[in-house]
Amino acid sequence: MGGCQRPQLRGRYHRMPTPTPHIAVIGAGIGGLAAALRLAHAGLKVSVFEAHPGPGGKMRTMSSVAGPVDAGPTVLTMKPVFDQLFADVGTRLEDHVTLRKEAMLARHLWSDGTSLDLMADHSQSVENVALAFGKRAAKEFDAFAGRAERLYDAFEAPMMRAAKPSQLELASRVMTTPSLLKDMAPHQTLSQMLAQQFSEPKLAQLFGRYATYVGGRPDASPSILGLIWHAEAQGVWHVVGGMHRLAQAIEGLATQFGATFHYDTPVTRIETGAIHVDGKRIEADQILFNGDPRALYTGALGETVQTSVSEPATTPRSLSAFVHAFAAKADGVDLAAHTVFFGDTPNSEFGPLKDGRMPHDPTLYICAQDRFGSATPKGEERFEIIMNGAPVDDHMPPNEKERQQCQTLVFNRLAKFGLTFSPQPGPQTLTMPTEFEQMFPMSNGSLYGRSPHGLMAAFKRPTARTRMRGLYLVGGGAHPGAGVPMATLSAQHAAEAMLSDLTLTSTSHRGVTRGGMSTA
């Protein structure tokens, strides 16, 4: 790969200590992978330890007769984040994976027969909204899209792109552009803002769903989360061959730069300057944790790291999910690659979730993985169905009665829309919140780390540097938050912090404590 030569390090990172520092990365989710790539490219000795059999973390697949089915994220947004990752290590994203931009963002269906396709072409979406709900609704949608764009443009740099979100910079941005305060609607929840924005309740319900993208309920999440619409409206790309191809590509590139990966190798304990694996103590100059920060706070990885993050950085918990992944023939509904089947009333979904129960009238998302690019597959095709779920208690075992209830609920609900599958998937295709808790210990099954509820939630999420010297965080549980692009940005923040601290160490006297000079 001719484009992968390691360029000279730039800026403050050109002075690395000798001998080469050893970095232990715990977890090979997208954040851990992207950070390992950046750190290995910088010339460090990088060892990645992953409890699961392969890379990707929540970007996982399940086997089927039609091939591997994505059972986590299905598409990419914010493509420039990934372009930058590959460019920063001297290569190009398109040299490693094939991405195709989707013309249709999603098809949305309601039980009364209403249908709405939102498109990558904004003018087409406006036209579709007018056809479905009338000209007034189309004007309201156009105004909402402008509002989301203004918020995204204003807060991408001081929030998402910054290593640590600054309330002062945020306030300064609002002071220089006072109209942003109206767009932010800081004293309203997302549901409240959308109820004012749209006279059509179905559109308020549709865009309220975007809170669930980061594990929140629209009735408790801040209205600023409406900007997520603009992130999606800028473009949705699918990875040819499935999302796991991206994880494999980053792993392969990191390996070329010297990183080593150890799978089926859980880390059992973290100490200052060392980790424990298979009963062995492995020294490390720095440790990067790509897991749920709550595992540190609860002491699951040892008492030494319990104070490295605070309770407000991990609590309250975000939503979980019930996820089916299978192959079958579908009949009765004209599915798009992404189709959303809405519940009859939002409260019938989010009320039970608030109380920790399974929703009885859920909104269901289906990814028809073989229909990307408007393809029309023949025979059995691959599907992922996602229903929001509440977080669970630590170490709670799977409830087989609940599994059967979910199975019946999901497929009966889809049958009411006219959608059936042959053969109908069995309970073995379902992953429940309790199983996510098993896969990602001490997460409570939450797929997005800390909950986004409350105006100040973004400032409570932990950043890359922890309170423990030499221990850093990366992934969806760290700033800037959940989702594949956000976790990839967190890898950039973590790598920069670690390299900066190593550089500071290398210019200090040899007596400096092992692991750098990171601060809380």
MOMO-V704715 format. One line per field, one symbol per residue. psi: psi as a letter, one per 30 degrees, with the letter a starting at -180 (. if undefined). Layout:
psi=???
This chain:
psi=jfggkjlkklbfgfjklklkkkkjkjkhaeeeeeeeeeeeefgljkkkkkflfalfbfillkllfglkkkgbkflklhefeeeeeeefggakeffelkkkkkekelkkklfgfkkkkklfjeeeeeeeeeeefleeeeeeeeeeeeeeeeeeeefeefdefkfkkjeeeeeeeeefifffeeeeifgkleeeeeeeekfjeeeeeeffffeffgglkfffkkfffffeeeeeffkkkkjkflffeeeeeeeeeeeegfkkkjlhikkfkkljgllkkhgkkjkkelkjjiakffeeefgfglfegegfllefffkllllalkkkklklkkkfkjklekkkjklekeffefeeeegglkkfilkkkkjjfggkggljlkaklkkkkkkklllllkgklkjfeeeeeeeeeefeeeeffgklkklkklfffkkleeeeeeeikgfgfkfgbkkgkkegefffkkaekafkkfklklafflkgalleeeeeeeeeeeeeeeeeeeeeeffllffkkkgahll.
